[in-house]
């Protein structure tokens, strides 16, 4: 029985992640132009969630730093 898969083998250079990830995204969109909007909206959501987590962590760390800087030893 034949097995048919639509796959993309990827090797990323982790010294240039933005450029390589951009190329991967472009390749995926080129292979599925009818899903371009859906793909980009999903990526937008994932990136937005990741950035929100980073921002929340930074705010938490800043609060800890602010709280500890006012203490008298």
ABEGO torsion letter per residue (X at the ends): XBBBBBBBBBBBBAABAAAAAAAAAAAAAAABAAAAAAAAAAAAAAAAAAAAAAAAAAAAAAAAAAAAAABBX
